[in-house]
Amino acid sequence: MKFCYFTLAVPLLVTATYANQPSFDCTKVKKDSSEGYICASDQLMDLDNKLASIYKKALSKAPKSDKLRVGQRGWIKGRNECQKESDEKKCMVDKYNLRIDELTKRYDLPLKKEPLDGNTPKEFDKVLKLNGISFHVQATNEGSLNQLTITPSGLEEVNQLIKQEIDGSVLNAEVGDLNHDGSPEIYIYVTSAGSGAYGSLVAYSTNDKKSLSEIHLAPLEDDKKESVGYMGHDEFTLIEDMLARRFPVYLKDDPNCCPTGGTRQLQYKLVQGEAAWQLKLVKSTDLR
């Protein structure tokens, strides 16, 4: 989620290293390589997955004499030359978009239509993997109410898909192991429709890699102290072994466009509750 109406006093939180994966395994590449650079950017990972999908479709349509594989290896070499550019990310984004456009047009491949309103989230579809478990997260993102589907695989006992209606659209999803038990969790970030853009979380834990159980996050409105000045516009992300939630703080009479109270960051630990997994608030920081 991007806010255009206030300035953060600190850099954006660094996403955990066990976030979503591109078309290759991020655990097997060097940090200072081009692949390592891609693994540090959600945008580049998304573009890499998109190109991988289009390339696979192009292979199914290309004649044997087309030398598409040779051309793709040459493109990867050219992409890696972006390390020499002053703005490596922009160079990579441009190369990915040009290659996607090239393959799409050359092999007459269909592309999903982008929403007319640039502020409207498009259909969400992402696969996330960690410790041998994968989660296919899909959301329609067509209106104020949407259908969320989570399809797990790799669990030892129950891999039944989960379907539920959500109030809002999915903006992102991450996989992590916040309690370091070897069994990953899936965290899905939802934002409501309208100017408030109130954030909510859908999360599940794998129990000894056997089945899924829901992770509970108490409504922020129930916390009389931390909800002071809260009017939505949340961001969620994983940072190290915690879930971080951040939002602008509104002072009295602040309009929705222009909060003046700085930013509040809440950090949660994953703990075992009496009946289910819970995210427990362990730290609150007001950033100016």
C-alpha positions in Angstrom: 0.0 0.0 0.0 1.4 3.4 -0.9 0.5 6.6 0.8 0.9 9.8 -1.2 -0.2 12.2 1.5 2.4 11.7 4.2 6.1 11.2 4.5 7.6 8.4 6.7 10.4 9.3 9.0 12.1 5.9 8.6 12.8 3.7 5.6 10.2 1.1 4.6 10.4 -2.1 6.6 12.6 -4.8 5.0 10.6 -7.7 4.0 11.6 -11.0 5.5 14.0 -13.2 3.5 11.4 -16.0 3.4 8.8 -14.0 1.5 7.4 -15.0 -1.9 9.7 -16.7 -4.5 10.4 -15.9 -8.2 10.6 -18.6 -10.8 13.9 -19.8 -9.2 14.9 -20.7 -5.6 16.1 -17.7 -3.7 17.9 -19.8 -1.2 20.3 -21.1 -3.8 21.6 -17.8 -5.3 24.2 -15.3 -4.1 23.1 -12.1 -2.6 25.3 -10.0 -4.8 24.1 -11.7 -8.0 21.4 -10.4 -10.3 19.1 -13.2 -9.0 19.8 -12.1 -5.4 18.8 -8.6 -6.4 15.5 -9.9 -7.8 14.9 -11.9 -4.6 15.0 -8.6 -2.6 12.2 -7.0 -4.6 8.6 -8.0 -4.7 8.1 -6.1 -7.9 11.0 -7.9 -9.7 9.9 -11.3 -8.3 6.3 -10.7 -9.7 7.8 -9.7 -13.1 10.0 -12.8 -13.1 7.1 -15.1 -12.4 5.0 -13.3 -15.1 7.7 -13.7 -17.7 8.3 -17.3 -16.7 4.6 -18.0 -17.3 4.6 -16.3 -20.6 7.8 -17.9 -21.7 6.3 -21.4 -20.9 3.3 -20.5 -23.1 5.6 -19.3 -25.9 7.5 -22.5 -25.8 4.3 -24.5 -26.4 3.6 -22.4 -29.6 7.1 -21.8 -31.0 8.3 -24.1 -33.8 11.5 -26.1 -33.2 13.4 -23.8 -35.6 12.5 -20.7 -33.6 15.5 -20.9 -31.2 13.4 -19.4 -28.4 15.5 -21.0 -25.7 18.7 -19.5 -27.2 17.1 -16.1 -27.3 15.9 -16.4 -23.7 19.4 -17.3 -22.5 20.7 -14.2 -24.3 18.0 -12.1 -22.7 19.0 -13.3 -19.2 22.6 -12.4 -20.0 21.4 -8.9 -21.0 19.3 -8.6 -17.9 22.3 -9.4 -15.7 24.2 -6.5 -17.4 21.8 -4.2 -15.4 24.3 -4.6 -12.5 26.5 -2.1 -14.3 23.7 0.5 -14.5 23.3 3.3 -11.9 19.6 2.4 -11.5 19.7 -1.4 -11.5 16.1 -1.9 -10.6 14.7 0.4 -13.3 16.9 -1.3 -15.9 15.6 -4.7 -14.8 11.9 -3.6 -14.7 12.3 -2.2 -18.2 13.9 -5.3 -19.6 11.3 -7.6 -18.1 8.4 -5.5 -19.4 10.0 -5.3 -22.9 10.5 -9.1 -23.0 7.0 -9.8 -21.8 5.6 -7.5 -24.4 7.9 -9.0 -27.1 6.9 -12.6 -26.4 3.2 -11.8 -26.0 3.0 -10.1 -29.4 5.3 -12.5 -31.3 3.4 -15.6 -30.2 0.0 -14.0 -29.9 -0.5 -14.8 -26.2 -3.5 -13.5 -24.3 -2.9 -11.1 -21.4 -5.3 -10.3 -18.6 -6.8 -6.9 -18.9 -5.6 -4.4 -16.3 -8.3 -2.5 -14.4 -9.2 0.9 -15.9 -8.8 2.6 -12.5 -5.1 2.4 -11.6 -6.1 2.5 -7.9 -8.2 -0.6 -8.1 -6.4 -3.8 -7.2 -6.4 -6.4 -9.9 -7.1 -10.1 -9.4 -4.6 -11.6 -7.0 -2.9 -14.9 -7.8 0.4 -15.9 -6.2 2.1 -19.1 -5.1 4.3 -18.9 -2.0 6.6 -21.7 -0.7 8.6 -22.4 2.4 10.1 -25.6 4.0 8.4 -27.9 1.5 4.9 -26.4 1.9 3.3 -24.2 -0.7 0.2 -22.0 -0.7 -1.6 -20.9 -3.8 -3.4 -17.7 -2.9 -6.2 -16.3 -5.2 -8.7 -13.5 -4.8 -11.2 -12.1 -7.2 -10.6 -8.4 -6.2 -13.7 -7.3 -8.2 -15.6 -5.3 -5.7 -16.1 -4.6 -2.0 -16.7 -8.2 -1.2 -14.5 -10.9 -2.7 -13.8 -14.6 -2.7 -10.4 -15.7 -1.2 -9.1 -19.2 -2.0 -6.0 -20.8 -0.3 -4.8 -24.0 -1.8 -2.1 -25.7 0.3 0.1 -28.5 -0.8 2.9 -30.6 0.8 1.0 -31.0 4.1 1.3 -34.6 5.5 -2.4 -35.1 6.4 -4.9 -32.4 5.1 -4.4 -30.4 2.0 -8.0 -29.2 1.6 -8.4 -25.8 0.0 -9.9 -23.0 2.0 -12.6 -20.7 0.6 -13.9 -17.6 2.4 -15.5 -14.3 1.6 -13.5 -11.2 2.5 -14.5 -7.6 3.0 -12.0 -5.9 0.6 -9.3 -6.9 -1.8 -6.0 -8.8 -1.3 -3.0 -6.5 -1.7 -0.2 -9.0 -0.9 0.6 -12.3 0.8 3.7 -13.5 2.5 4.9 -16.8 3.9 7.1 -17.1 7.1 8.0 -19.1 10.1 7.7 -16.5 12.9 7.9 -19.0 15.8 10.8 -20.9 14.2 9.2 -24.4 14.5 9.9 -25.4 10.9 6.1 -25.3 10.0 5.4 -22.2 7.9 2.5 -19.7 8.2 0.7 -17.9 5.4 -0.2 -14.2 5.9 -2.6 -12.5 3.6 -3.1 -8.7 3.7 -6.6 -7.3 2.9 -7.7 -3.7 2.5 -11.3 -2.5 2.5 -12.9 -0.5 -0.3 -13.4 3.2 0.1 -11.3 6.2 1.2 -10.5 4.6 4.6 -8.8 1.5 3.2 -8.9 -0.3 6.5 -6.5 -3.2 6.7 -7.2 -6.7 7.9 -5.3 -10.0 8.1 -6.2 -13.5 7.0 -3.5 -16.0 8.4 -3.1 -19.7 8.9 -0.4 -21.8 10.5 0.6 -25.3 9.5 0.6 -27.6 12.5 3.7 -29.8 12.4 3.3 -29.6 8.6 0.1 -31.7 8.9 -2.9 -29.4 8.6 -3.9 -25.7 8.7 -5.3 -23.8 11.6 -6.3 -20.1 11.7 -4.1 -17.4 13.3 -6.1 -14.8 15.2 -5.3 -11.1 15.2 -7.5 -9.0 17.6 -9.3 -6.1 16.0 -7.2 -2.9 16.5 -10.4 -1.1 17.5 -10.4 -3.3 20.7 -7.2 -1.7 21.8 -8.2 1.6 23.3 -4.6 2.9 23.5 -3.1 1.8 20.2 -6.2 2.7 18.2 -6.1 6.4 19.1 -5.8 8.3 15.9 -6.4 5.2 13.7 -8.4 5.8 10.6 -7.2 3.0 8.3 -4.5 3.1 5.6 -2.7 0.1 7.1 0.5 -1.6 5.9 1.4 -5.1 6.9 4.7 -6.9 6.4 6.9 -9.5 7.9 10.1 -8.3 9.5 12.5 -10.9 11.0 10.4 -13.0 13.4 7.5 -10.6 13.7 4.5 -9.2 11.9 4.6 -5.4 11.6 1.5 -3.2 11.1 1.9 0.4 10.3 -0.5 3.3 9.8 -0.7 7.1 9.8 -2.0 8.7 13.0 -4.8 11.3 12.7 -5.1 14.2 15.1 -8.4 15.9 15.9 -9.9 17.5 12.8 -7.4 16.0 10.4 -9.1 15.3 7.0 -8.8 11.8 5.5 -6.3 13.0 3.0 -3.9 14.6 5.4 -2.9 12.9 8.7 -0.5 15.0 10.8 0.2 12.8 13.8 3.1 10.8 12.3 3.1 7.0 11.9 2.5 4.3 14.4 4.2 0.9 14.0 2.9 -2.2 15.9 4.9 -5.4 16.0 3.4 -8.8 16.9 4.8 -12.2 17.9 3.1 -15.5 17.0 2.1 -17.3 20.2 0.1 -20.4 21.1 -3.2 -19.3 22.7 -5.6 -21.4 24.7 -7.6 -22.4 21.7 -5.6 -21.2 18.6 -2.6 -19.4 17.4 -2.6 -15.7 18.2 -0.6 -12.6 17.2 0.4 -10.8 20.4 1.4 -7.2 20.4 4.9 -6.8 21.8 6.0 -3.4 20.7 4.5 -0.1 19.7 6.5 2.8 18.3 5.3 6.3 17.3 7.4 7.5 14.4 7.6 11.2 13.6 
